Amino acid sequence: MLPDVKTILYASDIEEGSRPAFRAAVSMAGHYNAKITFLHVIEPLSASARNIMKTMMNDASLNEMHDSSIVNLKNKLVSRIERFCETELDASEIMQEGQVIPRVEEGVSDRVILKVAKEIGADLIVMGTRTHSSVGQFLLGSTANRIMHHTEIPVLIIPLK
């Protein structure tokens, strides 16, 4: 049994098929009357991609595009959360306003997830993992695997298709 859970960090890649993991986070939040921080991490551009972008736009335009992209992505998260709550939750599961906090961060996924979990005092991390080949798992690992091995916070991993 988990200790009292008041803060859940739900880390999402916001790809198709990630709903079961969010549903698990919502279920845990309902059971414990906890808040959820819905985190999406944007991986940084490679140096090559950044240089290509700089040949097409000046720094001010590039920064403006970056900032507006972050705002648009956060709005997309809010919209997805609202749509999920409207279409998939019954009356007994309805989330309170402010119970789900959308957050977009940049960086290497596992490092950012661990940093945010610590910042918000997460009692539980919920995330999905997609099935990959054994060789891929061995060579690259997975974000979920790296999280499990570098935190003392309980982690709930939901297999995704």
BELSUL-V610944 format. One record per pair of residues at least 4 apart in sequence whose C-alpha atoms are under 8 Angstrom apart, sorted by the first residue. I is the first residue (numbers start at 1). J is the second residue. Records with the same first field share a line. If there is no record, write none. Layout:
I->J  J
This chain:
2->154
4->32  123
5->32  34  123  124
6->29  32  33  34  35  122  123
7->34  35  36  37  120  121  122  123  124
8->25  29  34  35  36  37  122  123  124  125  126
9->36  37  38  39  117  122  123  124  125  126
10->22  25  36  37  38  39  125  126  127
11->38  39  40  41  113  125  126  127  128
12->18  22  38  39  40  41  127  128
13->18  40  41
14->18  40
17->160  161
18->22  128  160
19->23
20->24  128  158  160
21->25  126  127  128  157  158  159  160
22->26  126  127
23->27
24->28  126  158
25->29  36  126
26->30  36  95
27->31  93
28->32  33  34
29->33  34  35  36
30->34  93  95
34->99
35->98  99  100  101
36->99  100  101
37->100  101  102  103
38->100  101  102  103
39->102  103  104  105  113
40->103  104  105
41->104  105  106  107  108  109  112  113
42->104  105  106  107  108  109
43->106  107  108  109
44->106  107  108
45->49  50
46->50
47->51
48->52
49->53
50->54
51->55
52->56
53->57  62
54->58  59  62
57->61  62
58->62
59->63
60->64
61->65
62->66
63->67
64->68
65->69
66->70
67->71
68->72
69->73
70->74  104
71->75
72->76
73->77  104
74->78  102  103  104
75->79
76->80
77->81  102
78->82  102
79->83
80->84
81->85
82->86
83->87
84->88  89
85->89  94  95
89->93  94
90->94
95->99  100
105->112
106->112
107->111  112
108->112
109->113  143
110->114  143  144  146  147
111->115
112->116
113->117  147
114->118  147  150  151
115->119
116->120
117->121  122  125
118->122
122->153
123->153  154
124->153  154  155  156
125->153  154  155  156
126->155  156  157  158
127->144  155  156  157  158
128->144  157  158  159  160
129->142  143  144  157  158  159  160
130->159  160  161
131->159  160  161
132->136  137
133->137
134->138
135->139
136->140  141
137->141  142
141->145  146
142->146
143->147
144->148  157
145->149
146->150
147->151  155
148->152  155
